[in-house]
Amino acid sequence: MEEEDEEIAILLDRFSDFINNGATEFFDMDDMLSLIDYFAATEDIENLEEAINLGLELYSYDKGFKILIARTLVEYEDYEWALEFLETELYVKGKHDREVEFLVIECLLQLRKTEEVNMFIEEIEKECPYREDLAEHIAMLFNDTNENLPRTLKLIKKFCKIYPGNQMLKIELCYNLEMQGRIKEALDLCEKFLDEEPYSADIWFVKGRLLATFFEYDKALEALDFALSCVKPTYVNTKYFILRFKARCYHINGNYYKAIEVYEELLKSDHDHAPENEMPLIECCMHAEEYEKAYKLLRKMLRRIDPDDFMTILGKFVYCCLETDRMDEAVEIIYDAIKLLPSLIYEFASRLNLVQGMSDLERNGEENKKDRIEMALHYINKTVNQN
């Protein structure tokens, strides 16, 4: 992470030198995409425009480069700019390009240009060589915008009749009903689809999710186990999210030891989202009174924690220190926190008068020390709740 930060800092200096001082610099395609992504993420519109213009000067011949620019603008939800860029640089009427047309549809939908999107879809459907893919994409995007779900349901049902074997459309149909709160209908459809395709991991997963909404966790877990037994070894992403939901079912249902097993399995995976399981794992450990395990995990997290989450982690860590007879370490981490982030813990630090120094606590007995730490923990948690 530090290496990436250093690389982008050097790149930003070079770009600034080029723009402001006319320095002779060469930016390869990856450089330009990194700059465009950075300026889009930080909403630095002026430099973003400069970077896009420079990129087009250097690599106007490369269609893939232009598509990546459009994707970046869509990713950071600048749909007006993305649509203008697509229409100016990439879209050619009558010349089908799956990715370009899908991006245009997404922009029109997000901008709530319903009539235009319908006209656009009608136009490209006439001679579209990838109609089924288009149907999938439309179903997914219309559901995601969450606008006029009953109308979207009719559209997806129409697509399902045209492409009866398309599993993605079946999933979007169930998802649409779920978003409308029509869970029983969605479950009935799942049963029907599973009669047709009994080894569909995706449909079993949908069934498990729907059962969980009725708090039928045992049946949900059974469906999720079926999903895991059906998922192909190469479908790493699907397996990860099924396992993640399985862990949540155990967690919510109070089966913390089972949840711990699954969360630990998820943490061992090399999935991009694996680190997100640390906090729910810690919560399960604390519920199960596995404080030693929670302490070790929290200690690692404190070394790299985002300041936004620091108080939450600090509170849990201090609590685990108390439960594992590490009072001196609890005192030490509280003082370290005051030094590092005085603004975050000013409230409880000033109320406890902890800033007088460690010696005050050291002069008192163990019981007094524990009382003071517990008081500190109270104000840590209070600060977290207020924030």
DRENDO-1510 file (C-alpha; in Angstrom, 1 decimal, always signed):
<recs>
REC; n; res; u; v; w
REC; 1; MET; +0.0; +0.0; +0.0 .
REC; 2; GLU; +2.8; +2.4; +0.9 .
REC; 3; GLU; +4.6; +1.5; -2.3 .
REC; 4; GLU; +1.4; +2.3; -4.3 .
REC; 5; ASP; +1.0; +5.7; -2.5 .
REC; 6; GLU; +4.6; +6.5; -3.3 .
REC; 7; GLU; +4.2; +5.6; -7.0 .
REC; 8; ILE; +1.1; +7.8; -7.4 .
REC; 9; ALA; +2.8; +10.7; -5.5 .
REC; 10; ILE; +5.7; +10.6; -8.0 .
REC; 11; LEU; +3.2; +10.4; -10.9 .
REC; 12; LEU; +1.3; +13.3; -9.6 .
REC; 13; ASP; +4.5; +15.4; -9.3 .
REC; 14; ARG; +5.4; +14.5; -12.9 .
REC; 15; PHE; +1.9; +15.5; -14.1 .
REC; 16; SER; +2.0; +18.7; -12.2 .
REC; 17; ASP; +5.4; +19.6; -13.6 .
REC; 18; PHE; +4.1; +18.8; -17.1 .
REC; 19; ILE; +0.9; +20.9; -16.8 .
REC; 20; ASN; +2.3; +23.9; -14.9 .
REC; 21; ASN; +5.9; +24.1; -16.1 .
REC; 22; GLY; +5.7; +22.5; -19.5 .
REC; 23; ALA; +8.3; +19.9; -18.5 .
REC; 24; THR; +9.1; +17.2; -21.0 .
REC; 25; GLU; +7.5; +14.1; -19.7 .
REC; 26; PHE; +6.3; +10.8; -21.2 .
REC; 27; PHE; +3.2; +9.1; -19.8 .
REC; 28; ASP; +2.5; +5.6; -20.9 .
REC; 29; MET; -1.1; +4.3; -21.1 .
REC; 30; ASP; -1.0; +2.8; -17.5 .
REC; 31; ASP; +0.3; +6.2; -16.2 .
REC; 32; MET; -2.6; +8.0; -17.8 .
REC; 33; LEU; -5.2; +5.5; -16.5 .
REC; 34; SER; -3.8; +5.8; -13.0 .
REC; 35; LEU; -4.0; +9.6; -13.1 .
REC; 36; ILE; -7.5; +9.5; -14.5 .
REC; 37; ASP; -8.6; +7.1; -11.8 .
REC; 38; TYR; -7.0; +9.2; -9.1 .
REC; 39; PHE; -8.5; +12.5; -10.2 .
REC; 40; ALA; -12.0; +10.9; -10.6 .
REC; 41; ALA; -11.7; +9.3; -7.1 .
REC; 42; THR; -10.7; +12.6; -5.5 .
REC; 43; GLU; -13.2; +14.6; -7.6 .
REC; 44; ASP; -10.5; +16.8; -8.9 .
REC; 45; ILE; -12.5; +17.8; -12.0 .
REC; 46; GLU; -10.0; +20.3; -13.4 .
REC; 47; ASN; -7.0; +17.9; -13.4 .
REC; 48; LEU; -9.3; +15.0; -14.5 .
REC; 49; GLU; -10.2; +17.0; -17.6 .
REC; 50; GLU; -6.5; +17.8; -18.3 .
REC; 51; ALA; -5.6; +14.1; -17.9 .
REC; 52; ILE; -8.4; +12.9; -20.2 .
REC; 53; ASN; -7.5; +15.4; -22.8 .
REC; 54; LEU; -3.8; +14.5; -22.6 .
REC; 55; GLY; -4.6; +10.8; -22.7 .
REC; 56; LEU; -6.7; +11.4; -25.9 .
REC; 57; GLU; -3.8; +13.3; -27.5 .
REC; 58; LEU; -1.4; +10.5; -26.8 .
REC; 59; TYR; -3.6; +7.4; -27.4 .
REC; 60; SER; -6.6; +8.6; -29.5 .
REC; 61; TYR; -6.0; +5.5; -31.7 .
REC; 62; ASP; -6.7; +3.0; -28.9 .
REC; 63; LYS; -10.3; +2.1; -28.5 .
REC; 64; GLY; -9.6; +0.0; -25.4 .
REC; 65; PHE; -8.1; +3.0; -23.7 .
REC; 66; LYS; -11.1; +5.1; -24.4 .
REC; 67; ILE; -13.4; +2.4; -23.0 .
REC; 68; LEU; -11.4; +2.3; -19.8 .
REC; 69; ILE; -11.8; +6.1; -19.5 .
REC; 70; ALA; -15.6; +5.8; -19.9 .
REC; 71; ARG; -15.7; +2.9; -17.4 .
REC; 72; THR; -13.8; +5.1; -14.9 .
REC; 73; LEU; -16.3; +7.9; -15.3 .
REC; 74; VAL; -19.2; +5.5; -14.8 .
REC; 75; GLU; -17.6; +3.9; -11.8 .
REC; 76; TYR; -17.3; +7.2; -10.1 .
REC; 77; GLU; -20.9; +8.0; -11.1 .
REC; 78; ASP; -20.2; +11.0; -13.4 .
REC; 79; TYR; -22.9; +9.8; -15.8 .
REC; 80; GLU; -23.4; +13.0; -17.7 .
REC; 81; TRP; -19.7; +13.3; -18.6 .
REC; 82; ALA; -19.5; +9.5; -19.3 .
REC; 83; LEU; -22.4; +9.7; -21.7 .
REC; 84; GLU; -21.0; +12.7; -23.5 .
REC; 85; PHE; -17.6; +11.0; -23.8 .
REC; 86; LEU; -19.2; +7.8; -25.1 .
REC; 87; GLU; -21.3; +9.6; -27.7 .
REC; 88; THR; -18.3; +11.8; -28.8 .
REC; 89; GLU; -15.5; +9.2; -28.8 .
REC; 90; LEU; -17.0; +5.7; -29.0 .
REC; 91; TYR; -20.6; +5.2; -30.0 .
REC; 92; VAL; -21.4; +4.8; -33.7 .
REC; 93; LYS; -25.0; +4.2; -34.6 .
REC; 94; GLY; -25.6; +0.9; -36.4 .
REC; 95; LYS; -22.2; -0.4; -35.5 .
REC; 96; HIS; -22.6; -2.8; -32.6 .
REC; 97; ASP; -20.2; -2.9; -29.8 .
REC; 98; ARG; -21.3; -4.7; -26.7 .
REC; 99; GLU; -19.3; -2.8; -24.0 .
REC; 100; VAL; -20.0; +0.6; -25.5 .
REC; 101; GLU; -23.7; +0.0; -25.8 .
REC; 102; PHE; -24.0; -1.4; -22.3 .
REC; 103; LEU; -22.2; +1.6; -20.9 .
REC; 104; VAL; -24.6; +4.0; -22.8 .
REC; 105; ILE; -27.6; +2.1; -21.4 .
REC; 106; GLU; -26.2; +2.3; -17.9 .
REC; 107; CYS; -25.7; +6.1; -18.2 .
REC; 108; LEU; -29.1; +6.7; -19.6 .
REC; 109; LEU; -30.7; +4.6; -16.9 .
REC; 110; GLN; -28.8; +6.3; -14.1 .
REC; 111; LEU; -29.7; +9.7; -15.5 .
REC; 112; ARG; -33.4; +8.6; -15.4 .
REC; 113; LYS; -33.7; +9.2; -19.2 .
REC; 114; THR; -36.4; +6.5; -19.5 .
REC; 115; GLU; -37.7; +7.4; -23.0 .
REC; 116; GLU; -34.2; +7.7; -24.4 .
REC; 117; VAL; -33.1; +4.4; -23.0 .
REC; 118; ASN; -36.2; +2.6; -24.4 .
REC; 119; MET; -35.6; +4.1; -27.8 .
REC; 120; PHE; -31.9; +3.2; -27.6 .
REC; 121; ILE; -32.7; -0.4; -26.7 .
REC; 122; GLU; -35.3; -0.7; -29.5 .
REC; 123; GLU; -32.8; +0.7; -32.0 .
REC; 124; ILE; -29.9; -1.7; -31.1 .
REC; 125; GLU; -32.3; -4.7; -30.7 .
REC; 126; LYS; -33.1; -4.7; -34.4 .
REC; 127; GLU; -29.9; -6.3; -35.6 .
REC; 128; CYS; -28.1; -7.0; -32.3 .
REC; 129; PRO; -25.8; -10.0; -32.5 .
REC; 130; TYR; -25.9; -10.5; -28.7 .
REC; 131; ARG; -29.6; -10.1; -27.9 .
REC; 132; GLU; -29.5; -12.6; -24.9 .
REC; 133; ASP; -26.6; -10.8; -23.3 .
REC; 134; LEU; -28.4; -7.5; -23.8 .
REC; 135; ALA; -31.5; -8.9; -22.1 .
REC; 136; GLU; -29.4; -10.0; -19.1 .
REC; 137; HIS; -27.7; -6.6; -18.9 .
REC; 138; ILE; -31.0; -4.7; -19.1 .
REC; 139; ALA; -32.6; -6.9; -16.5 .
REC; 140; MET; -29.7; -6.3; -14.1 .
REC; 141; LEU; -29.5; -2.6; -14.7 .
REC; 142; PHE; -33.2; -2.0; -14.4 .
REC; 143; ASN; -33.3; -3.9; -11.1 .
REC; 144; ASP; -30.3; -2.0; -9.8 .
REC; 145; THR; -31.8; +1.4; -10.4 .
REC; 146; ASN; -34.8; +0.2; -8.3 .
REC; 147; GLU; -37.2; +2.4; -10.3 .
REC; 148; ASN; -40.6; +1.1; -11.3 .
REC; 149; LEU; -40.0; -2.5; -10.2 .
REC; 150; PRO; -43.4; -3.8; -11.4 .
REC; 151; ARG; -42.7; -2.6; -14.9 .
REC; 152; THR; -39.2; -4.1; -14.8 .
REC; 153; LEU; -40.8; -7.4; -13.6 .
REC; 154; LYS; -43.0; -7.5; -16.7 .
REC; 155; LEU; -39.9; -6.9; -18.9 .
REC; 156; ILE; -37.9; -9.7; -17.2 .
REC; 157; LYS; -40.8; -12.1; -17.5 .
REC; 158; LYS; -40.9; -11.3; -21.3 .
REC; 159; PHE; -37.1; -12.0; -21.5 .
REC; 160; CYS; -37.6; -15.3; -19.6 .
REC; 161; LYS; -40.1; -16.5; -22.2 .
REC; 162; ILE; -37.8; -15.6; -25.0 .
REC; 163; TYR; -34.8; -17.2; -23.3 .
REC; 164; PRO; -36.3; -19.9; -21.0 .
REC; 165; GLY; -32.9; -21.5; -20.2 .
REC; 166; ASN; -31.2; -18.3; -19.1 .
REC; 167; GLN; -30.3; -18.7; -15.4 .
REC; 168; MET; -29.2; -15.1; -14.9 .
REC; 169; LEU; -32.7; -13.9; -16.0 .
REC; 170; LYS; -34.3; -16.3; -13.5 .
REC; 171; ILE; -32.1; -14.9; -10.7 .
REC; 172; GLU; -33.0; -11.3; -11.7 .
REC; 173; LEU; -36.7; -12.3; -11.7 .
REC; 174; CYS; -36.4; -13.6; -8.1 .
REC; 175; TYR; -34.4; -10.6; -7.1 .
REC; 176; ASN; -37.0; -8.2; -8.4 .
REC; 177; LEU; -39.8; -10.0; -6.4 .
REC; 178; GLU; -37.6; -9.9; -3.3 .
REC; 179; MET; -37.1; -6.1; -3.7 .
REC; 180; GLN; -40.9; -5.7; -3.9 .
REC; 181; GLY; -41.3; -7.7; -0.7 .
REC; 182; ARG; -42.9; -10.6; -2.5 .
REC; 183; ILE; -40.7; -13.2; -0.9 .
REC; 184; LYS; -43.2; -16.1; -1.0 .
REC; 185; GLU; -43.6; -15.7; -4.8 .
REC; 186; ALA; -39.8; -15.5; -5.2 .
REC; 187; LEU; -39.4; -18.7; -3.1 .
REC; 188; ASP; -42.1; -20.5; -5.2 .
REC; 189; LEU; -40.2; -19.5; -8.3 .
REC; 190; CYS; -37.0; -20.9; -6.8 .
REC; 191; GLU; -38.6; -24.2; -6.2 .
REC; 192; LYS; -39.9; -24.3; -9.8 .
REC; 193; PHE; -36.4; -23.4; -11.2 .
REC; 194; LEU; -34.7; -26.0; -9.0 .
REC; 195; ASP; -37.1; -28.7; -10.4 .
REC; 196; GLU; -35.8; -27.7; -13.8 .
REC; 197; GLU; -32.1; -27.3; -12.7 .
REC; 198; PRO; -31.5; -29.1; -9.4 .
REC; 199; TYR; -27.8; -28.6; -9.5 .
REC; 200; SER; -27.8; -24.8; -9.9 .
REC; 201; ALA; -25.6; -23.3; -7.2 .
REC; 202; ASP; -26.9; -19.8; -7.9 .
REC; 203; ILE; -30.6; -20.7; -7.5 .
REC; 204; TRP; -29.8; -22.6; -4.3 .
REC; 205; PHE; -28.0; -19.5; -3.0 .
REC; 206; VAL; -31.0; -17.3; -3.9 .
REC; 207; LYS; -33.3; -19.8; -2.0 .
REC; 208; GLY; -31.0; -19.6; +1.0 .
REC; 209; ARG; -31.1; -15.8; +1.0 .
REC; 210; LEU; -34.8; -15.7; +0.7 .
REC; 211; LEU; -35.4; -18.3; +3.5 .
REC; 212; ALA; -33.1; -16.1; +5.8 .
REC; 213; THR; -35.5; -13.2; +5.3 .
REC; 214; PHE; -38.2; -15.3; +7.0 .
REC; 215; PHE; -35.6; -16.1; +9.8 .
REC; 216; GLU; -35.7; -19.8; +8.8 .
REC; 217; TYR; -32.0; -20.1; +9.3 .
REC; 218; ASP; -31.8; -23.9; +9.5 .
REC; 219; LYS; -33.5; -24.2; +6.2 .
REC; 220; ALA; -31.4; -21.4; +4.8 .
REC; 221; LEU; -28.2; -23.1; +5.9 .
REC; 222; GLU; -29.4; -26.3; +4.3 .
REC; 223; ALA; -29.9; -24.5; +1.0 .
REC; 224; LEU; -26.5; -22.8; +1.2 .
REC; 225; ASP; -24.9; -26.2; +1.8 .
REC; 226; PHE; -26.6; -27.5; -1.4 .
REC; 227; ALA; -25.3; -24.4; -3.2 .
REC; 228; LEU; -21.7; -25.1; -2.0 .
REC; 229; SER; -21.9; -28.7; -3.1 .
REC; 230; CYS; -23.0; -27.6; -6.6 .
REC; 231; VAL; -20.7; -24.7; -7.2 .
REC; 232; LYS; -17.9; -25.4; -9.7 .
REC; 233; PRO; -14.3; -25.2; -8.3 .
REC; 234; THR; -13.5; -22.5; -10.8 .
REC; 235; TYR; -16.3; -20.2; -9.5 .
REC; 236; VAL; -14.3; -18.8; -6.7 .
REC; 237; ASN; -16.3; -15.6; -6.4 .
REC; 238; THR; -19.6; -17.5; -6.1 .
REC; 239; LYS; -18.2; -19.8; -3.5 .
REC; 240; TYR; -16.9; -16.9; -1.4 .
REC; 241; PHE; -20.2; -15.1; -1.3 .
REC; 242; ILE; -22.2; -18.2; -0.4 .
REC; 243; LEU; -19.8; -18.9; +2.4 .
REC; 244; ARG; -20.0; -15.3; +3.5 .
REC; 245; PHE; -23.8; -15.5; +3.7 .
REC; 246; LYS; -23.5; -18.8; +5.5 .
REC; 247; ALA; -21.3; -17.2; +8.2 .
REC; 248; ARG; -23.8; -14.4; +8.6 .
REC; 249; CYS; -26.7; -16.9; +9.1 .
REC; 250; TYR; -24.8; -18.6; +11.9 .
REC; 251; HIS; -23.8; -15.2; +13.3 .
REC; 252; ILE; -27.3; -13.7; +13.4 .
REC; 253; ASN; -28.8; -17.0; +14.7 .
REC; 254; GLY; -26.3; -16.9; +17.6 .
REC; 255; ASN; -24.4; -20.0; +16.6 .
REC; 256; TYR; -21.1; -18.2; +17.2 .
REC; 257; TYR; -18.7; -21.2; +17.2 .
REC; 258; LYS; -20.0; -22.3; +13.7 .
REC; 259; ALA; -19.8; -18.7; +12.5 .
REC; 260; ILE; -16.1; -18.5; +13.7 .
REC; 261; GLU; -15.2; -21.6; +11.7 .
REC; 262; VAL; -16.7; -20.1; +8.5 .
REC; 263; TYR; -15.2; -16.6; +9.0 .
REC; 264; GLU; -11.8; -18.2; +9.6 .
REC; 265; GLU; -12.1; -20.1; +6.4 .
REC; 266; LEU; -13.0; -16.9; +4.5 .
REC; 267; LEU; -10.1; -15.0; +6.0 .
REC; 268; LYS; -7.7; -17.7; +4.7 .
REC; 269; SER; -9.0; -17.3; +1.2 .
REC; 270; ASP; -7.2; -15.0; -1.2 .
REC; 271; HIS; -10.4; -13.2; -2.2 .
REC; 272; ASP; -10.2; -9.4; -2.5 .
REC; 273; HIS; -12.9; -9.0; +0.2 .
REC; 274; ALA; -11.4; -11.5; +2.6 .
REC; 275; PRO; -10.2; -8.8; +5.1 .
REC; 276; GLU; -13.8; -7.7; +5.5 .
REC; 277; ASN; -14.4; -10.8; +7.6 .
REC; 278; GLU; -12.1; -9.7; +10.4 .
REC; 279; MET; -14.6; -7.6; +12.3 .
REC; 280; PRO; -17.5; -10.0; +12.3 .
REC; 281; LEU; -15.1; -12.8; +13.3 .
REC; 282; ILE; -14.0; -10.7; +16.3 .
REC; 283; GLU; -17.6; -10.0; +17.2 .
REC; 284; CYS; -18.4; -13.7; +17.2 .
REC; 285; CYS; -15.3; -14.4; +19.3 .
REC; 286; MET; -16.3; -11.9; +21.9 .
REC; 287; HIS; -19.9; -13.2; +22.0 .
REC; 288; ALA; -18.5; -16.8; +22.4 .
REC; 289; GLU; -16.1; -15.4; +25.1 .
REC; 290; GLU; -13.1; -16.4; +23.0 .
REC; 291; TYR; -11.3; -13.3; +24.2 .
REC; 292; GLU; -7.8; -14.5; +23.6 .
REC; 293; LYS; -8.5; -15.1; +19.9 .
REC; 294; ALA; -10.3; -11.7; +19.6 .
REC; 295; TYR; -7.4; -10.0; +21.4 .
REC; 296; LYS; -4.8; -11.4; +18.9 .
REC; 297; LEU; -6.9; -10.3; +15.9 .
REC; 298; LEU; -7.5; -6.9; +17.3 .
REC; 299; ARG; -3.8; -6.4; +18.1 .
REC; 300; LYS; -3.0; -7.0; +14.4 .
REC; 301; MET; -5.8; -4.6; +13.3 .
REC; 302; LEU; -4.6; -1.8; +15.6 .
REC; 303; ARG; -1.3; -1.7; +13.6 .
REC; 304; ARG; -3.0; -0.8; +10.3 .
REC; 305; ILE; -6.5; +0.4; +11.3 .
REC; 306; ASP; -8.1; +3.3; +9.4 .
REC; 307; PRO; -8.6; +6.3; +11.7 .
REC; 308; ASP; -12.3; +6.2; +11.0 .
REC; 309; ASP; -12.6; +2.8; +12.7 .
REC; 310; PHE; -9.9; +3.4; +15.4 .
REC; 311; MET; -12.3; +4.1; +18.3 .
REC; 312; THR; -14.3; +0.9; +17.6 .
REC; 313; ILE; -11.2; -1.2; +17.5 .
REC; 314; LEU; -9.7; +0.5; +20.5 .
REC; 315; GLY; -12.9; -0.1; +22.6 .
REC; 316; LYS; -13.0; -3.8; +21.7 .
REC; 317; PHE; -9.2; -4.2; +22.3 .
REC; 318; VAL; -9.4; -2.6; +25.8 .
REC; 319; TYR; -12.3; -4.8; +26.7 .
REC; 320; CYS; -10.4; -8.0; +25.6 .
REC; 321; CYS; -7.4; -6.8; +27.6 .
REC; 322; LEU; -9.5; -6.6; +30.7 .
REC; 323; GLU; -11.0; -10.0; +30.0 .
REC; 324; THR; -7.5; -11.6; +29.5 .
REC; 325; ASP; -5.9; -9.9; +32.5 .
REC; 326; ARG; -3.8; -7.5; +30.4 .
REC; 327; MET; -4.6; -4.3; +32.4 .
REC; 328; ASP; -1.1; -2.7; +31.9 .
REC; 329; GLU; -1.4; -3.2; +28.1 .
REC; 330; ALA; -4.9; -1.6; +28.2 .
REC; 331; VAL; -3.4; +1.4; +30.0 .
REC; 332; GLU; -0.6; +1.6; +27.5 .
REC; 333; ILE; -2.8; +1.5; +24.4 .
REC; 334; ILE; -5.1; +4.2; +25.9 .
REC; 335; TYR; -2.1; +6.5; +26.4 .
REC; 336; ASP; -0.8; +5.7; +22.9 .
REC; 337; ALA; -4.2; +6.6; +21.5 .
REC; 338; ILE; -4.3; +9.9; +23.3 .
REC; 339; LYS; -0.9; +10.8; +21.8 .
REC; 340; LEU; -1.7; +9.6; +18.3 .
REC; 341; LEU; -5.3; +10.8; +18.0 .
REC; 342; PRO; -6.0; +13.5; +20.7 .
REC; 343; SER; -9.0; +14.9; +18.8 .
REC; 344; LEU; -10.8; +11.6; +18.7 .
REC; 345; ILE; -10.5; +10.9; +22.4 .
REC; 346; TYR; -10.4; +14.3; +23.9 .
REC; 347; GLU; -13.8; +13.9; +25.5 .
REC; 348; PHE; -13.0; +10.8; +27.6 .
REC; 349; ALA; -9.3; +11.8; +28.1 .
REC; 350; SER; -10.3; +15.1; +29.7 .
REC; 351; ARG; -13.1; +13.6; +31.8 .
REC; 352; LEU; -10.8; +11.0; +33.2 .
REC; 353; ASN; -7.9; +13.4; +33.5 .
REC; 354; LEU; -5.7; +10.6; +32.1 .
REC; 355; VAL; -3.3; +13.2; +30.6 .
REC; 356; GLN; -1.7; +13.7; +34.0 .
REC; 357; GLY; +0.5; +10.8; +33.2 .
REC; 358; MET; +0.8; +7.1; +33.7 .
REC; 359; SER; +2.3; +7.4; +37.2 .
REC; 360; ASP; -1.2; +8.3; +38.6 .
REC; 361; LEU; -2.5; +4.9; +37.6 .
REC; 362; GLU; +0.7; +3.1; +38.7 .
REC; 363; ARG; +0.4; +4.6; +42.2 .
REC; 364; ASN; -3.0; +3.0; +42.6 .
REC; 365; GLY; -3.8; -0.6; +43.3 .
REC; 366; GLU; -4.9; -3.1; +40.6 .
REC; 367; GLU; -8.7; -2.7; +41.5 .
REC; 368; ASN; -8.5; +1.1; +41.1 .
REC; 369; LYS; -6.6; +0.6; +37.8 .
REC; 370; LYS; -9.3; -1.7; +36.5 .
REC; 371; ASP; -12.0; +0.8; +37.5 .
REC; 372; ARG; -10.2; +3.6; +35.6 .
REC; 373; ILE; -9.7; +1.4; +32.5 .
REC; 374; GLU; -13.4; +0.4; +32.6 .
REC; 375; MET; -14.3; +4.1; +32.8 .
REC; 376; ALA; -12.1; +4.9; +29.9 .
REC; 377; LEU; -13.7; +2.0; +28.0 .
REC; 378; HIS; -17.1; +3.6; +28.8 .
REC; 379; TYR; -16.1; +6.9; +27.2 .
REC; 380; ILE; -14.5; +5.2; +24.2 .
REC; 381; ASN; -17.8; +3.4; +23.5 .
REC; 382; LYS; -19.7; +6.6; +24.1 .
REC; 383; THR; -17.5; +8.5; +21.6 .
REC; 384; VAL; -18.0; +5.7; +19.0 .
REC; 385; ASN; -21.8; +5.9; +19.4 .
REC; 386; GLN; -21.9; +9.6; +19.1 .
REC; 387; ASN; -19.8; +9.5; +15.9 .
</recs>
